[in-house]
Amino acid sequence: MIFDTLQAQLTCRDLTTAMQNMGHLHASTEMKVKTKGKKLKAEYLLHPNEQYCIRNMNWDIHDNRIKELFLTEMQESQLLKEGNVFSIDNLEAERKRITNILMSKGYYHFNKDFIQFSADTARNDIGVDVTLHLLPYRVNDGDSVGRQHPVYTVRNVKFTSGDANEIRLRKKTLEN
């Protein structure tokens, strides 16, 4: 195998990015190369530094129905809380959690791309101020001004057996 210096530099960058995604925002990686004859030994030294935590969690939600739902139900089980590790995995898990809750509440056109985060580390400590931005609903024409996300509800349910026979189940069983 031939040593590729470009690939080794890309590996350093990838290792640094992986540590940053885990909340070590000032991480770095260095590579030491030792040669002995025609053999080469590459060592990657990881310097993660301190792991950042969430200092403040804020919400920027302009859809009033979702904001109300968020304040009454969704905030209790949130994954991003003050003191938790600031990591890409935690942000992504929160996006998925919120999306699943909203879809189960009738927001069938909602997807995780409507949720974005901004992070502020300006205080020069290991705390991060995180803001969750819930974007307004967009349709194909690109118009999103003041759009509420559509909520779908079930109006009527009809039970049929698929043939001429009567359904022999109690009404309560069908309703459940």
Secondary structure, DSSP 4 states (H G I P E B T S, - for coil): ----HHHHHHHHHHHHHHHHHTT-TT-EEEEEEEEETTEEEEEEEEE--PPPEEEEEEEEE--HHHHHHIIIIITTT-S--TTSB--HHHHHHHHHHHHHHHHHTT-TT--GGGEEEEEE-TTSSSEEEEEEEEPPP--TT---TTPPPP-----------SSSSPP-S-HHHHH-
